[in-house]
Amino acid sequence: MITLYDLPISSYGCKIRVLMTHKKINWRSVTPPDGYGSPAYCKIVPAGTIPAIDHNGFLLADSEAIAEYLDEIIVSPPMLPDDPQDRARVREISRFHDTRLEPLLRAFFSHVSPNSRDNDFVKDNSALLQKRLHQLDRIANPAPLLFRNQLTIADCGFVASFALISTLRDILDLDLGVPERLQAYERVLATHPSVAAESTAYYNALATWAATKLAG
Ligand SMILES: N[C@@H](CCC(=O)N[C@@H](CS)C(=O)NCC(=O)O)C(=O)O
């Protein structure tokens, strides 16, 4: 049994939940004691970030490191392609997601509440996000998933990110066009048997979180 330090609203947590669902891994989700970043949680996970796993006493943080570890110890179904170049491309896209795209979505969080919204920031961040989506459209060639029909590590991060894009676009009235090929990919991804339930749960967690922010 794997313990996952996680919260329903965590986008990187969602990435690992999708991966574990696909690999049929038994896990239990645990809320980080006193919240992530707290001294109590940092005693367990020095980085203080979620997600993190405890696998029989082996503690590991960072979603990408966790994803690759789980893919190596639970080899079926494989979530990286066999061919080195295909595998490298999947890793490139996954890192592009984690380091170039997702941080821009996260940057909107403190602007969801109208009380703390900076419209200039929202506009500039939205323009940067648009640029990243066009870059992704050039890097990735979904057919229909990022690597043919094989659900890979790179797909897992986009489940939460697509939900964030659509939720934040509505709330902040973002002038954002998701390229058509990525829209088609989003539809296939969200209905994949290993993804659908987590995608719905993540949309629901986001809606609850956003409602609280908008009320405050
Ligand atoms: N690169 C890390 C980022 C994880 C991350 O930033 N998680 C957020 C919550 S979704 C967090 O723990 N933030 C607390 C902090 O940065 O101290 C990963 O992929 O796991």
The ligand as an SDF file (V2000), in Angstrom:
LIG
                    3D

 20 19  0  0  0  0  0  0  0  0999 V2000
    7.5060   20.2680   -8.8860 N   0  0  0  0  0  0  0  0  0  0  0  0
    6.6670   19.8290   -7.7870 C   0  0  0  0  0  0  0  0  0  0  0  0
    5.6910   20.9370   -7.4730 C   0  0  0  0  0  0  0  0  0  0  0  0
    4.6620   20.5380   -6.4500 C   0  0  0  0  0  0  0  0  0  0  0  0
    3.9580   21.7430   -5.8940 C   0  0  0  0  0  0  0  0  0  0  0  0
    4.3250   22.9000   -6.1360 O   0  0  0  0  0  0  0  0  0  0  0  0
    2.9380   21.4620   -5.1100 N   0  0  0  0  0  0  0  0  0  0  0  0
    2.2530   22.5310   -4.4260 C   0  0  0  0  0  0  0  0  0  0  0  0
    0.8040   22.1430   -4.1650 C   0  0  0  0  0  0  0  0  0  0  0  0
   -0.0670   21.6090   -5.6200 S   0  0  0  0  0  0  0  0  0  0  0  0
    2.9410   22.7090   -3.1270 C   0  0  0  0  0  0  0  0  0  0  0  0
    3.2160   21.7630   -2.4360 O   0  0  0  0  0  0  0  0  0  0  0  0
    3.2290   23.9520   -2.7620 N   0  0  0  0  0  0  0  0  0  0  0  0
    3.8170   24.2380   -1.4830 C   0  0  0  0  0  0  0  0  0  0  0  0
    5.1290   24.9260   -1.5860 C   0  0  0  0  0  0  0  0  0  0  0  0
    5.5600   25.2500   -2.7090 O   0  0  0  0  0  0  0  0  0  0  0  0
    5.7300   25.1350   -0.5340 O   0  0  0  0  0  0  0  0  0  0  0  0
    5.9490   18.5520   -8.1980 C   0  0  0  0  0  0  0  0  0  0  0  0
    5.8560   18.2820   -9.3900 O   0  0  0  0  0  0  0  0  0  0  0  0
    5.5450   17.8020   -7.3080 O   0  0  0  0  0  0  0  0  0  0  0  0
  1  2  1  0
  2  3  1  0
  2 18  1  0
  3  4  1  0
  4  5  1  0
  5  6  2  0
  5  7  1  0
  7  8  1  0
  8  9  1  0
  8 11  1  0
  9 10  1  0
 11 12  2  0
 11 13  1  0
 13 14  1  0
 14 15  1  0
 15 16  2  0
 15 17  1  0
 18 19  2  0
 18 20  1  0
M  END
$$$$
